[in-house]
Amino acid sequence: MIKLRLKRFGKKREVSYRIVATISTSRRDGRPLEELGFYNPRTNETRLDVPNIIKRLKEGAQPTETVRSLLRKAQVFEQMNA
């Protein structure tokens, strides 16, 4: 199963995340299938590749709870149904 989840990167106490599509059994920081966005919780900055995220969701990818809330804030699900 393909999951949309966060991949941690950055220095200690200066963490940021990449939103990636990966196989559910792979490691958190392992090689992803595709990088779909960026999230920095310290500055609340979010950059998303919306067309590719929608493509992955239509193919059956399941987002984690954190990624789901980020996508909901960016109104990606509304764009998917439109």
KOLTI-215579 format. One line per field, with one value per residue: x, y, z of N, C-alpha, C in turn; residue number from 1. Coordinates in Angstrom, 2 decimals, padded with zeros to 5 digits. Each point is the difference from the previous one (the first is absolute). Example, Ala and Ser with C-alpha at 12.3 -4.5 7.8 and 13.67 -1.06 7.14 Angstrom:
KOLTI-215579
nc1: [013.19,-000.35]
nc2: [-005.69,001.05]
nc3: [007.80,-000.72]
cac1: [-000.89,000.82]
cac2: [001.19,001.19]
cac3: [000.00,000.06]
cc1: [000.90,-000.77]
cc2: [001.20,001.09]
cc3: [000.00,000.73]
nr: [1,2]
***
This chain:
KOLTI-215579
nc1: [000.84,-000.41,000.91,-000.73,001.28,000.41,001.00,000.61,000.36,001.26,000.49,000.68,-001.20,000.36,-000.94,-000.05,-001.05,000.16,-000.99,-000.01,000.03,-000.33,000.66,-001.12,000.69,000.26,001.29,-000.09,001.32,-000.64,000.38,-000.56,-001.24,-000.48,000.63,-000.95,000.87,-000.19,000.41,-000.04,-000.02,001.26,-000.09,-000.52,001.15,-000.84,000.70,-001.02,000.26,-001.00,000.38,001.25,-000.34,-000.75,001.01,000.84,-000.78,-000.12,001.32,-000.45,000.87,000.44,-000.49,001.09,-000.27,001.31,000.31,-000.94,000.44,001.24,-000.43,-000.62,001.08,000.66,-001.08,000.87,-000.69,-000.22,001.30,000.19,-000.98,000.63]
nc2: [-001.18,000.99,000.64,001.04,000.23,000.37,000.59,-000.32,001.28,000.37,001.03,-000.38,-000.10,-000.30,-000.82,-000.59,-000.03,-001.10,000.33,-001.31,-000.61,-000.98,-001.14,-000.47,-001.00,001.10,000.29,000.71,-000.15,-001.09,-000.63,001.18,-000.28,001.01,001.15,000.28,000.32,001.09,-000.26,001.25,-000.80,000.41,000.08,-001.20,-000.15,000.02,-000.88,-000.04,-001.19,000.87,000.25,-000.12,000.81,000.75,-000.07,000.18,000.97,000.38,-000.21,000.59,000.99,-000.44,001.22,000.30,-000.05,000.14,-000.83,-000.80,000.39,-000.21,-001.11,-000.27,000.48,-000.72,-000.58,-001.00,-000.44,001.30,000.21,-001.04,000.46,001.11]
nc3: [000.00,-000.75,000.75,000.35,000.26,001.22,-000.64,001.13,000.01,000.03,000.66,001.08,000.49,-001.22,000.39,-001.17,-000.78,-000.70,-000.80,000.26,-001.18,000.84,-000.09,000.50,-000.55,-000.74,000.22,001.12,000.11,-000.43,-001.08,-000.30,-000.35,000.75,-000.15,000.90,000.94,000.73,001.27,000.45,001.08,-000.09,-001.32,000.09,-000.67,-001.01,-000.73,-000.83,-000.53,-000.05,-001.26,000.45,001.00,-000.80,-000.86,001.02,000.45,-001.27,000.07,001.12,-000.08,001.18,000.30,000.71,001.30,000.21,-000.97,000.49,001.21,-000.48,-000.59,001.15,000.67,-000.90,000.47,000.15,001.04,000.21,-000.30,000.79,000.77,-000.26]
cac1: [-000.84,000.75,-000.39,000.52,000.42,001.06,001.38,000.69,001.36,000.44,000.85,-000.69,-000.81,-000.34,-000.54,-001.05,-000.45,-000.44,-001.15,000.43,-000.77,000.91,-000.63,-000.30,000.92,001.37,000.41,-000.50,000.91,000.50,-000.21,-001.42,-000.37,-000.13,-000.14,-001.20,-000.16,000.90,-000.70,000.86,-000.89,000.48,-000.51,-001.31,000.07,-000.39,000.00,-000.55,-000.12,-001.40,-000.40,000.55,-000.67,-001.32,000.23,000.30,-001.21,-000.92,000.56,-000.28,000.94,-000.64,000.81,000.01,-000.87,000.63,-000.05,-001.42,-000.36,000.65,-000.73,-001.30,000.22,000.29,-001.23,000.32,-001.11,-001.05,000.44,-000.06,-001.40,-000.55]
cac2: [001.18,001.26,000.97,001.36,000.27,000.97,-000.46,001.00,000.41,001.21,-000.19,-000.16,001.14,000.85,-001.02,000.26,-001.26,-000.10,-000.87,-000.95,-001.22,-001.11,-001.27,000.07,-000.80,000.53,000.82,001.38,000.84,-000.75,000.59,000.07,-000.14,001.34,001.09,000.73,001.28,000.41,000.56,000.47,000.31,001.15,001.22,-000.38,000.10,-001.22,000.05,-001.27,-000.27,-000.43,-000.96,-001.34,-000.54,-000.46,-001.21,-001.10,-000.32,-000.72,-001.34,-000.78,000.26,000.37,000.93,-000.14,001.00,001.31,000.43,000.25,001.32,001.00,000.05,000.62,001.44,000.53,-000.27,-000.89,-000.95,000.70,000.05,-001.35,-000.35,000.95]
cac3: [000.00,-000.06,001.01,-000.04,001.36,000.17,000.09,000.80,-000.34,000.68,001.17,001.28,000.44,-001.14,-000.89,-000.96,-000.57,-001.38,-000.16,-001.01,-000.27,000.23,000.33,001.42,000.81,-000.05,001.14,-000.04,-000.77,-001.14,-001.32,-000.36,-001.40,-000.57,000.96,-000.40,000.65,001.07,001.14,001.07,001.12,000.76,-000.64,-000.53,-001.45,-000.70,-001.47,-000.48,-001.44,000.05,-001.05,000.25,001.19,-000.44,-000.80,000.92,000.76,-000.90,-000.19,001.19,001.09,001.26,000.78,001.45,000.62,-000.09,-001.40,-000.30,000.53,-000.85,-001.26,000.28,000.13,-001.33,-000.77,-001.11,-000.19,-000.75,-001.39,-000.53,-000.30,-000.99]
cc1: [000.89,-000.58,000.56,000.37,001.16,001.35,000.78,001.36,000.31,000.83,-000.84,-000.67,-000.28,-000.59,-000.99,-000.28,-000.26,-001.21,000.32,-001.03,000.99,-000.79,-000.13,000.99,001.42,000.27,-000.49,000.89,000.62,-000.30,-001.48,-000.22,-000.01,-000.10,-001.10,-000.16,000.97,-000.84,001.01,-000.88,000.44,-000.52,-001.39,-000.06,-000.35,000.04,-000.43,000.00,-001.40,-000.38,000.51,-000.61,-001.37,000.13,000.25,-001.24,-001.00,000.49,-000.17,000.97,-000.76,000.87,-000.05,-000.86,000.59,-000.06,-001.44,-000.42,000.66,-000.73,-001.37,000.14,000.24,-001.16,000.26,-001.16,-001.16,000.37,-000.10,-001.43,-000.58,000.26]
cc2: [001.25,000.97,001.36,000.34,000.98,-000.69,001.11,000.33,001.32,-000.34,-000.25,001.31,001.01,-000.88,000.60,-001.34,000.13,-000.93,-000.91,-001.11,-001.15,-001.26,-000.07,-000.77,000.54,000.89,001.43,000.88,-000.75,000.70,000.01,-000.31,001.36,001.02,000.93,001.36,000.18,000.60,000.37,000.40,001.22,001.31,-000.21,000.17,-001.36,000.27,-001.37,-000.05,-000.61,-000.96,-001.42,-000.63,-000.55,-001.28,-001.21,-000.41,-000.77,-001.41,-000.88,000.20,000.48,000.99,-000.34,001.12,001.41,000.54,000.31,001.38,001.12,000.15,000.65,001.51,000.65,-000.25,-000.86,-000.95,000.65,000.08,-001.38,-000.36,000.91,-000.46]
cc3: [000.00,001.02,-000.35,001.42,000.03,000.10,000.68,-000.60,000.69,001.23,001.24,000.39,-001.11,-001.09,-000.99,-000.70,-001.49,-000.01,-001.18,-000.18,000.12,000.29,001.53,000.87,000.01,001.21,-000.16,-000.87,-001.17,-001.31,-000.36,-001.47,-000.68,001.13,-000.49,000.67,001.14,001.12,001.07,001.18,000.79,-000.58,-000.58,-001.52,-000.62,-001.50,-000.49,-001.52,-000.19,-001.13,000.24,001.26,-000.38,-000.81,000.90,000.80,-000.86,-000.29,001.24,001.15,001.23,000.76,001.49,000.58,-000.12,-001.41,-000.40,000.50,-000.80,-001.32,000.19,000.12,-001.36,-000.97,-001.23,-000.28,-000.78,-001.47,-000.66,-000.42,-001.08,-001.43]
nr: [1,2,3,4,5,6,7,8,9,10,11,12,13,14,15,16,17,18,19,20,21,22,23,24,25,26,27,28,29,30,31,32,33,34,35,36,37,38,39,40,41,42,43,44,45,46,47,48,49,50,51,52,53,54,55,56,57,58,59,60,61,62,63,64,65,66,67,68,69,70,71,72,73,74,75,76,77,78,79,80,81,82]
***
